[in-house]
Amino acid sequence: MTGADLVVSELQLRGVPFIATLCGHGLDRLDLACHGSGMRLVDVRNEQAAGYIAEATGRLSRSVGVCAVSSGVAHVNALTGVCNAFFDGAPMLLITGSGPTRTTGLGHFQDLDQVALAAPICKYAEVITIPERIPQYLNEAFREALSGTPGPVHLTIPQDILSAEIDEADIALIPDSSSTGPSLSSGDSSSLDRFVSWLRNSSRPLLIAGSGVFYSNGESALVEFAEKFAIPVVVPIWDRGSIPQPIDQFMGVIGAATGGPSLIQDADLIIAAGSNCDYRVGYLQPPAIQKDAKVVSIHADPKQLALGFGAHLAICGDPGSVLRQATSNAEDVQPKSEWLNLARERREAFRDKCLSARKAGAGLHALDIIEAVKCVLTEETIVIMDGGNIGQWCHHVLCDRYPGHWLTCGISGVVGYGIPAAMAARLLFPDRPIILISGDGALTFTIAELEAAARQGLGFAIALADDQAWGITLTGHEQAFGQGITAELGPIDYANMATSFGANGIRIENPGEILPALKTGLRANVPTLIHVPVIRGNPKDAQ
């Protein structure tokens, strides 16, 4: 058994179904071991895409997505996906090859301290120097990736470690390595009692449901809590959604660049469940919230509870369990129906303003895309949103629900991850419909991955909103400076480009063509790019 064989065996033991990769000599032995063991290798044309596939896998599956790249610049390219996972709290592992240990520091090919580069954005980063301890390193990495707030981890594995012959009797033994996973815990009883007391006395509570709810499998607990007490629920823009079906209590996203219904400003009790107290919620400080509003923060990771300005009540426990406890302990709490009705009125008024942005006869609009997408949505549809402007439209208009299998860029606000994320979705869910809604600027970051997806039979539909601009930046520049600065883009024949990559390409001329094109794309076994030239503008224009 070689070191590479042992790496692959340990990954398979932990249920890793595939590795996203771009070949290179630093990976030769690992590639051979994967080929011999049946581990699927999903190859890409840029290591950035491999990183995105791994982090999207982590976000969609709640398990560790894995990518492997060669060394040096390949490592740097892959760190884009690692950075996204760091911001978003997504479990993933980046494996990077390197030159042999005996010439490290002497200037071998791409001699670079890869661990030092990865460490600031990883929960764990190490170089393996003893092949027999490979199980130990992987066990540590997986546990770190899934514990507390999930996140990325990294292992550099030199060529001589991958090629080393190992006596199986010398391999480090790791008990129960296949059971690695997040631990769930409830809040303490005194904190729960205080929380319920505040809820009882509140007239305008607001629940901010962050990614921590999703990663604690807390969707059902969240919905039950919100419905029982008639509490409005918002999700910080770009956090993981935990609203699996439309409910009256869901008010959409908070912290969008294009605004939202006025809710947090009037709440007297703010329940931050698995969410960060960052700029998207005004740091939970006046004037974003009332001076006398109480803040309850619920998080499984004590480190997150200690960040920012703190809360009046911090409950250390996974949000799903804590919300379930609160629901059980608050039988005498009356529903906040009057406040919920007011919140719903504000939500509908805001959405009506967004919808009024489309002017008759002005040309194809982003709303035409979203209305067509709504016609094909099922409970199983995976929706991926990539791009600033089109993302804002989606959040305000499409989201009457926000299930965990809808992906946005994540807290980093990155654009360009969409095609690799759609590839990850197809790899994880071979039979589910997948729609990528993208802006033109975002799509071109990783457009060449259409070839990799088509060649490997990874089909999905792409609804492309093309306004020939970095739309949300252009709007901001025009408002601030009277003109766009480096924010306009030139025309591209996207449909023919897609065809040249082995995918399908369809250009749309009128709104009625979008829905049939989506239905065609959802049936194809290669990507189908639906090019929709749209007029410029975003939801803020109508406010």
C-alpha positions as CSV (number, residue, x, y, z in Angstrom):
1,M,0.0,0.0,0.0
2,T,1.3,3.5,-0.9
3,G,0.6,6.7,1.0
4,A,-1.8,7.7,-1.9
5,D,-3.7,4.4,-1.5
6,L,-4.1,5.1,2.2
7,V,-5.3,8.6,1.6
8,V,-8.0,7.4,-0.8
9,S,-9.0,4.5,1.5
10,E,-9.5,7.0,4.4
11,L,-11.5,9.3,2.2
12,Q,-13.8,6.5,1.2
13,L,-14.1,5.4,4.8
14,R,-15.6,8.8,5.5
15,G,-18.1,8.6,2.6
16,V,-16.4,11.0,0.2
17,P,-18.1,10.2,-3.2
18,F,-15.8,12.2,-5.5
19,I,-12.8,14.5,-5.7
20,A,-12.8,17.7,-7.8
21,T,-9.4,18.1,-9.4
22,L,-7.1,19.5,-12.0
23,C,-4.2,17.2,-12.9
24,G,-0.6,18.0,-12.2
25,H,2.6,16.0,-11.3
26,G,2.1,16.8,-7.7
27,L,-1.0,14.6,-7.8
28,D,0.2,11.8,-10.1
29,R,0.2,9.1,-7.3
30,L,-3.1,10.3,-5.9
31,D,-4.7,10.2,-9.3
32,L,-3.4,6.6,-9.8
33,A,-4.7,5.5,-6.4
34,C,-8.2,7.1,-7.1
35,H,-8.3,5.3,-10.5
36,G,-7.4,2.0,-9.0
37,S,-9.9,2.2,-6.1
38,G,-12.9,3.5,-8.0
39,M,-12.9,7.0,-6.4
40,R,-14.5,9.3,-8.9
41,L,-12.3,12.2,-10.1
42,V,-14.2,15.2,-11.5
43,D,-11.7,17.2,-13.6
44,V,-12.0,20.9,-14.2
45,R,-10.1,23.5,-16.3
46,N,-9.1,25.8,-13.5
47,E,-8.3,24.9,-9.9
48,Q,-10.7,27.7,-8.8
49,A,-13.6,25.6,-10.0
50,A,-12.3,22.6,-8.1
51,G,-12.4,24.7,-4.9
52,Y,-15.9,25.8,-5.7
53,I,-17.1,22.3,-6.3
54,A,-15.7,21.2,-3.0
55,E,-17.3,24.0,-1.0
56,A,-20.6,23.7,-2.8
57,T,-20.6,20.0,-2.0
58,G,-20.1,20.9,1.7
59,R,-22.8,23.4,1.6
60,L,-25.4,21.2,-0.1
61,S,-24.6,17.9,1.7
62,R,-23.5,19.1,5.2
63,S,-20.5,16.8,4.8
64,V,-16.9,17.4,3.7
65,G,-16.4,18.2,0.0
66,V,-13.0,17.4,-1.2
67,C,-10.8,18.9,-4.0
68,A,-7.2,18.1,-4.9
69,V,-4.7,20.3,-6.8
70,S,-1.1,19.9,-7.8
71,S,1.1,22.6,-6.1
72,G,2.2,26.2,-6.0
73,V,0.0,28.4,-8.2
74,A,-2.6,25.6,-8.4
75,H,-2.9,25.8,-4.6
76,V,-3.3,29.6,-4.8
77,N,-6.1,29.2,-7.5
78,A,-8.0,26.7,-5.3
79,L,-7.9,29.0,-2.3
80,T,-10.7,31.0,-3.9
81,G,-13.1,28.3,-3.0
82,V,-11.5,27.8,0.4
83,C,-12.0,31.5,1.1
84,N,-15.7,31.2,0.2
85,A,-16.0,28.2,2.5
86,F,-14.3,30.1,5.3
87,F,-16.8,33.0,5.1
88,D,-19.8,30.7,4.7
89,G,-19.0,28.0,7.2
90,A,-18.9,25.2,4.6
91,P,-17.0,22.0,5.4
92,M,-14.4,21.2,2.8
93,L,-10.9,19.7,2.4
94,L,-8.3,21.0,0.0
95,I,-5.5,18.5,-0.6
96,T,-2.4,19.9,-2.3
97,G,0.6,18.1,-3.6
98,S,4.1,19.4,-3.4
99,G,7.7,18.5,-4.1
100,P,9.4,15.9,-1.9
101,T,10.1,16.6,1.8
102,R,13.9,16.2,1.5
103,T,14.2,19.2,-1.0
104,T,11.6,21.5,0.7
105,G,13.2,24.9,1.1
106,L,15.9,24.2,-1.4
107,G,14.0,25.5,-4.3
108,H,12.4,22.5,-5.9
109,F,9.6,23.0,-8.4
110,Q,7.0,25.4,-7.0
111,D,8.6,25.4,-3.5
112,L,6.1,27.3,-1.4
113,D,4.8,27.3,2.1
114,Q,1.3,26.2,1.2
115,V,0.2,25.7,4.8
116,A,1.1,29.2,5.7
117,L,-1.0,30.5,2.8
118,A,-4.0,28.4,3.7
119,A,-3.9,28.7,7.5
120,P,-5.6,32.1,7.9
121,I,-8.7,30.9,6.1
122,C,-8.7,27.3,7.4
123,K,-9.8,25.8,10.7
124,Y,-6.9,23.3,10.3
125,A,-3.9,23.3,8.0
126,E,-1.0,20.8,8.1
127,V,1.7,19.2,6.0
128,I,1.9,15.4,6.3
129,T,5.5,14.3,6.9
130,I,5.0,10.7,8.1
131,P,2.9,8.4,5.8
132,E,1.9,6.0,8.5
133,R,0.1,8.9,10.2
134,I,-2.2,9.7,7.3
135,P,-5.3,8.4,9.1
136,Q,-4.5,10.7,12.0
137,Y,-4.2,13.8,9.9
138,L,-7.4,13.1,8.0
139,N,-9.3,12.3,11.2
140,E,-8.2,15.6,12.7
141,A,-9.0,17.5,9.5
142,F,-12.5,16.0,9.2
143,R,-13.3,16.7,12.8
144,E,-12.3,20.3,12.6
145,A,-14.2,20.8,9.3
146,L,-17.5,19.6,10.9
147,S,-17.2,20.8,14.5
148,G,-18.6,24.1,15.9
149,T,-19.0,26.4,12.9
150,P,-18.2,24.1,9.9
151,G,-15.4,25.3,7.7
152,P,-12.5,24.5,5.4
153,V,-9.4,22.5,6.2
154,H,-6.2,21.8,4.3
155,L,-3.5,19.1,3.9
156,T,-0.3,19.4,1.9
157,I,0.9,16.0,1.0
158,P,4.4,15.8,-0.6
159,Q,5.2,13.5,-3.5
160,D,7.4,11.2,-1.4
161,I,4.6,10.7,1.2
162,L,2.1,9.8,-1.6
163,S,4.5,7.3,-3.2
164,A,5.9,5.8,0.1
165,E,5.3,2.1,0.6
166,I,3.6,1.5,3.9
167,D,3.5,-1.7,6.0
168,E,-0.1,-1.9,7.1
169,A,1.0,-3.0,10.6
170,D,2.6,0.4,11.1
171,I,-0.5,2.5,10.2
172,A,-1.9,4.6,13.0
173,L,-5.2,3.3,14.3
174,I,-8.1,5.7,14.6
175,P,-11.1,4.5,16.6
176,D,-14.6,5.1,15.0
177,S,-13.1,7.3,12.2
178,S,-16.2,6.7,10.1
179,S,-18.5,8.4,12.7
180,T,-16.9,11.8,12.4
181,G,-19.6,14.5,12.4
182,P,-21.0,17.5,14.1
183,S,-22.2,17.2,17.7
184,L,-25.6,18.7,18.7
185,S,-26.3,20.2,22.1
186,S,-29.1,21.9,23.9
187,G,-29.0,25.2,25.8
188,D,-28.9,25.3,29.6
189,S,-32.3,25.4,31.5
190,S,-31.8,28.8,33.1
191,S,-31.0,30.5,29.8
192,L,-34.0,28.8,28.2
193,D,-36.3,30.0,31.0
194,R,-35.0,33.6,30.5
195,F,-35.5,33.3,26.8
196,V,-39.1,32.1,27.2
197,S,-39.8,34.9,29.6
198,W,-38.6,37.5,27.2
199,L,-40.6,35.9,24.4
200,R,-43.7,35.9,26.6
201,N,-43.4,39.7,27.3
202,S,-42.5,40.7,23.8
203,S,-45.0,42.1,21.3
204,R,-42.7,42.4,18.2
205,P,-40.2,39.6,18.2
206,L,-38.1,38.9,15.0
207,L,-36.2,35.7,14.3
208,I,-33.1,36.0,12.3
209,A,-32.3,32.5,11.0
210,G,-28.7,32.1,9.9
211,S,-26.7,29.3,8.4
212,G,-26.3,27.6,11.9
213,V,-29.9,26.6,11.7
214,F,-29.3,24.7,8.4
215,Y,-26.1,23.0,9.7
216,S,-27.9,21.8,12.8
217,N,-30.7,20.2,10.8
218,G,-33.0,22.7,12.5
219,E,-35.4,23.5,9.6
220,S,-38.4,21.7,11.2
221,A,-37.7,23.2,14.6
222,L,-37.5,26.7,13.1
223,V,-40.8,26.4,11.2
224,E,-42.6,24.9,14.2
225,F,-41.3,27.7,16.5
226,A,-42.3,30.5,14.0
227,E,-45.7,29.1,13.2
228,K,-46.7,28.4,16.8
229,F,-45.8,31.9,18.1
230,A,-46.6,33.8,14.8
231,I,-43.1,35.3,14.7
232,P,-41.7,36.9,11.5
233,V,-38.6,35.2,10.2
234,V,-35.8,36.7,8.0
235,V,-32.6,35.2,6.7
236,P,-29.4,37.3,6.4
237,I,-28.7,37.7,2.7
238,W,-26.3,34.9,1.5
239,D,-26.8,32.7,4.6
240,R,-28.1,29.2,4.2
241,G,-31.8,29.0,4.0
242,S,-33.9,26.9,6.4
243,I,-37.4,27.6,5.1
244,P,-38.2,24.4,3.1
245,Q,-41.7,25.4,2.0
246,P,-43.7,28.7,1.8
247,I,-44.9,29.8,5.3
248,D,-46.7,33.0,6.3
249,Q,-43.9,33.8,8.8
250,F,-41.1,34.1,6.2
251,M,-40.4,37.7,5.3
252,G,-37.4,37.2,3.0
253,V,-33.8,38.3,3.3
254,I,-32.4,41.0,5.4
255,G,-29.3,43.1,4.6
256,A,-29.7,43.2,0.8
257,A,-28.0,46.1,-1.0
258,T,-31.4,46.9,-2.5
259,G,-33.2,47.1,0.8
260,G,-36.1,45.2,2.2
261,P,-39.2,45.6,4.3
262,S,-38.8,47.5,7.5
263,L,-38.8,45.0,10.3
264,I,-35.6,44.8,12.4
265,Q,-35.9,48.5,13.2
266,D,-39.2,48.0,15.0
267,A,-38.6,44.7,16.8
268,D,-38.4,44.6,20.6
269,L,-36.9,41.1,20.8
270,I,-34.3,39.9,18.2
271,I,-33.6,36.2,18.2
272,A,-30.3,35.6,16.3
273,A,-30.4,31.9,15.7
274,G,-27.2,30.6,14.1
275,S,-26.5,33.9,12.5
276,N,-23.6,36.4,12.6
277,C,-24.1,39.8,14.2
278,D,-22.4,41.6,11.2
279,Y,-23.1,44.4,8.8
280,R,-26.1,42.7,7.3
281,V,-28.0,43.3,10.5
282,G,-26.4,46.6,11.4
283,Y,-24.2,44.8,13.9
284,L,-27.4,44.6,16.0
285,Q,-26.6,48.1,17.3
286,P,-28.7,51.3,17.1
287,P,-29.8,52.9,14.8
288,A,-30.3,49.5,13.0
289,I,-32.3,48.3,16.1
290,Q,-34.1,50.0,18.9
291,K,-32.0,51.1,21.9
292,D,-34.2,49.1,24.3
293,A,-34.5,46.0,22.1
294,K,-33.3,42.7,23.7
295,V,-31.0,40.5,21.7
296,V,-30.9,36.7,22.1
297,S,-28.0,34.9,20.3
298,I,-28.2,31.1,19.8
299,H,-25.2,29.4,18.4
300,A,-23.5,25.9,18.7
301,D,-20.1,27.5,18.5
302,P,-19.1,29.4,21.6
303,K,-16.5,31.4,19.5
304,Q,-19.3,32.9,17.5
305,L,-21.2,33.9,20.6
306,A,-18.1,35.9,21.7
307,L,-17.8,37.9,18.5
308,G,-19.0,41.4,17.9
309,F,-20.8,43.5,20.5
310,G,-22.4,40.5,22.1
311,A,-26.1,39.9,23.1
312,H,-28.2,40.4,26.2
313,L,-28.6,36.6,26.4
314,A,-26.2,34.1,24.7
315,I,-27.3,30.5,24.5
316,C,-24.6,28.0,23.6
317,G,-26.4,25.2,21.8
318,D,-27.3,24.2,18.3
319,P,-30.2,26.4,17.1
320,G,-32.4,23.5,16.1
321,S,-32.4,21.9,19.6
322,V,-32.7,25.3,21.4
323,L,-35.7,26.4,19.3
324,R,-37.3,23.0,19.8
325,Q,-36.8,23.3,23.6
326,A,-38.2,26.8,23.6
327,T,-41.3,25.7,21.7
328,S,-41.9,23.0,24.3
329,N,-41.3,25.2,27.3
330,A,-43.5,28.2,26.1
331,E,-46.9,26.6,26.0
332,D,-48.5,29.7,27.6
333,V,-46.9,32.2,25.2
334,Q,-49.5,33.9,23.0
335,P,-49.0,34.2,19.2
336,K,-47.8,37.5,18.0
337,S,-50.4,37.7,15.3
338,E,-50.9,41.5,15.2
339,W,-47.2,42.1,14.6
340,L,-47.0,39.2,12.1
341,N,-49.9,40.7,10.1
342,L,-48.1,44.1,10.0
343,A,-44.9,42.4,8.9
344,R,-46.7,40.6,6.1
345,E,-48.2,43.9,4.9
346,R,-44.7,45.5,4.8
347,R,-43.3,42.5,3.0
348,E,-46.0,42.5,0.3
349,A,-45.7,46.3,-0.2
350,F,-42.0,46.0,-0.7
351,R,-42.4,43.2,-3.2
352,D,-45.1,45.1,-5.1
353,K,-42.6,48.0,-5.4
354,C,-40.0,45.6,-6.8
355,L,-42.4,44.2,-9.3
356,S,-43.4,47.7,-10.5
357,A,-39.8,48.2,-11.8
358,R,-40.7,46.4,-15.1
359,K,-42.1,48.8,-17.6
360,A,-44.3,47.6,-20.5
361,G,-42.5,47.5,-23.9
362,A,-39.0,48.3,-22.4
363,G,-37.5,44.9,-23.3
364,L,-36.8,41.6,-21.6
365,H,-36.4,42.0,-17.9
366,A,-34.9,40.0,-15.1
367,L,-38.4,39.5,-13.8
368,D,-39.3,37.5,-16.9
369,I,-36.6,35.0,-16.0
370,I,-37.8,34.7,-12.4
371,E,-41.4,34.2,-13.4
372,A,-40.4,31.4,-15.8
373,V,-38.3,29.8,-13.1
374,K,-41.3,29.9,-10.7
375,C,-43.3,27.9,-13.2
376,V,-40.9,24.9,-13.2
377,L,-40.0,24.9,-9.5
378,T,-40.7,21.8,-7.5
379,E,-39.8,20.9,-3.9
380,E,-36.8,19.0,-5.3
381,T,-35.5,21.7,-7.6
382,I,-32.0,22.9,-6.7
383,V,-31.6,26.6,-7.4
384,I,-28.2,28.3,-7.6
385,M,-28.0,32.1,-7.7
386,D,-24.8,33.7,-9.0
387,G,-24.5,37.5,-9.6
388,G,-25.2,40.7,-7.9
389,N,-28.1,42.2,-9.8
390,I,-29.9,39.0,-10.7
391,G,-29.3,37.7,-7.1
392,Q,-31.1,40.8,-5.7
393,W,-34.1,40.1,-7.9
394,C,-34.2,36.5,-6.9
395,H,-34.1,37.2,-3.2
396,H,-36.9,39.8,-3.3
397,V,-39.2,38.1,-5.8
398,L,-38.5,34.4,-6.0
399,C,-38.0,33.7,-2.3
400,D,-41.4,32.9,-0.9
401,R,-39.4,30.1,0.7
402,Y,-35.7,29.5,1.2
403,P,-34.8,25.8,1.4
404,G,-31.3,24.6,2.1
405,H,-30.9,23.2,-1.4
406,W,-31.0,26.8,-2.8
407,L,-27.5,28.2,-3.0
408,T,-26.3,31.7,-3.1
409,C,-22.7,33.0,-3.2
410,G,-22.4,32.8,0.5
411,I,-21.3,35.4,3.0
412,S,-18.2,36.3,1.0
413,G,-20.4,37.8,-1.7
414,V,-18.3,36.1,-4.4
415,V,-19.5,35.9,-8.0
416,G,-18.5,33.3,-10.5
417,Y,-19.0,30.2,-8.5
418,G,-22.2,29.2,-10.2
419,I,-21.2,26.7,-12.9
420,P,-18.9,24.7,-10.5
421,A,-21.7,24.7,-7.9
422,A,-24.2,23.4,-10.4
423,M,-21.7,20.6,-11.3
424,A,-21.5,19.8,-7.6
425,A,-25.3,19.7,-7.3
426,R,-25.5,17.3,-10.3
427,L,-22.8,15.0,-8.9
428,L,-24.7,14.8,-5.5
429,F,-28.2,14.6,-6.9
430,P,-28.2,12.8,-10.3
431,D,-32.0,12.9,-10.7
432,R,-33.1,16.3,-9.4
433,P,-33.8,19.4,-11.5
434,I,-31.0,22.0,-11.3
435,I,-31.3,25.6,-12.3
436,L,-28.5,28.1,-12.3
437,I,-29.7,31.7,-12.4
438,S,-26.7,33.9,-13.3
439,G,-25.6,37.3,-14.4
440,D,-23.4,37.8,-17.4
441,G,-20.4,39.1,-15.4
442,A,-20.5,36.2,-12.9
443,L,-20.9,33.5,-15.6
444,T,-17.7,34.4,-17.4
445,F,-15.5,33.8,-14.4
446,T,-15.7,30.0,-14.9
447,I,-17.4,29.8,-18.3
448,A,-14.8,27.2,-19.6
449,E,-16.1,24.7,-17.1
450,L,-19.1,24.2,-19.4
451,E,-16.8,22.0,-21.4
452,A,-15.8,20.0,-18.4
453,A,-19.5,19.6,-17.3
454,A,-20.6,18.6,-20.8
455,R,-17.8,16.1,-21.3
456,Q,-18.6,14.4,-18.0
457,G,-22.4,14.3,-18.5
458,L,-23.3,16.9,-15.8
459,G,-26.4,18.5,-17.1
460,F,-28.3,21.5,-15.7
461,A,-30.2,24.6,-17.0
462,I,-28.6,28.0,-16.9
463,A,-30.9,31.1,-17.1
464,L,-28.5,33.9,-18.0
465,A,-29.5,37.5,-17.4
466,D,-27.3,39.5,-19.7
467,D,-27.3,43.3,-19.2
468,Q,-23.8,43.8,-20.5
469,A,-22.7,45.3,-17.1
470,W,-21.6,44.6,-13.6
471,G,-25.2,45.7,-12.9
472,I,-25.3,46.3,-9.2
473,T,-21.9,48.2,-9.3
474,L,-23.1,50.2,-12.3
475,T,-26.2,51.3,-10.5
476,G,-24.2,52.4,-7.5
477,H,-21.7,54.3,-9.6
478,E,-24.4,56.1,-11.5
479,Q,-26.1,57.2,-8.3
480,A,-22.8,58.2,-6.6
481,F,-20.7,59.5,-9.6
482,G,-23.3,60.1,-12.4
483,Q,-21.6,57.4,-14.5
484,G,-20.3,53.9,-14.4
485,I,-16.5,53.4,-14.0
486,T,-15.2,50.1,-15.4
487,A,-18.7,48.7,-14.8
488,E,-19.9,48.1,-18.4
489,L,-19.3,45.0,-20.4
490,G,-19.3,44.2,-24.1
491,P,-21.6,41.8,-26.0
492,I,-20.9,38.1,-26.2
493,D,-22.7,35.4,-28.2
494,Y,-23.3,33.2,-25.2
495,A,-25.5,30.6,-27.0
496,N,-22.9,29.9,-29.7
497,M,-20.2,29.9,-27.0
498,A,-22.0,27.3,-25.0
499,T,-22.4,25.2,-28.2
500,S,-18.6,25.4,-28.8
501,F,-18.0,24.0,-25.4
502,G,-20.2,20.9,-26.1
503,A,-23.2,22.3,-24.2
504,N,-26.6,23.5,-25.5
505,G,-27.1,27.2,-26.3
506,I,-30.5,29.0,-26.7
507,R,-30.9,32.7,-27.3
508,I,-34.2,34.3,-26.1
509,E,-36.0,37.0,-28.1
510,N,-39.3,37.3,-26.2
511,P,-40.5,36.4,-22.7
512,G,-42.6,33.5,-23.9
513,E,-39.6,31.6,-25.0
514,I,-37.9,31.3,-21.6
515,L,-40.2,28.7,-20.0
516,P,-40.0,26.2,-22.9
517,A,-36.2,26.6,-23.0
518,L,-36.0,25.9,-19.2
519,K,-38.0,22.7,-19.7
520,T,-35.7,21.7,-22.5
521,G,-32.6,22.4,-20.4
522,L,-33.9,20.5,-17.4
523,R,-34.2,17.3,-19.5
524,A,-30.7,17.5,-21.0
525,N,-27.7,15.6,-19.9
526,V,-25.3,18.5,-20.7
527,P,-25.6,22.1,-19.6
528,T,-28.1,24.2,-21.4
529,L,-27.3,27.9,-21.5
530,I,-30.4,30.1,-22.0
531,H,-29.2,33.5,-23.0
532,V,-31.7,36.3,-22.0
533,P,-30.6,39.8,-22.9
534,V,-32.2,42.0,-20.3
535,I,-32.6,45.8,-19.7
536,R,-30.5,47.3,-16.9
537,G,-31.8,48.1,-13.5
538,N,-32.3,46.6,-10.0
539,P,-35.0,46.5,-7.4
540,K,-33.8,49.7,-5.8
541,D,-34.8,51.7,-8.9
542,A,-38.5,51.2,-8.1
543,Q,-38.2,52.4,-4.4
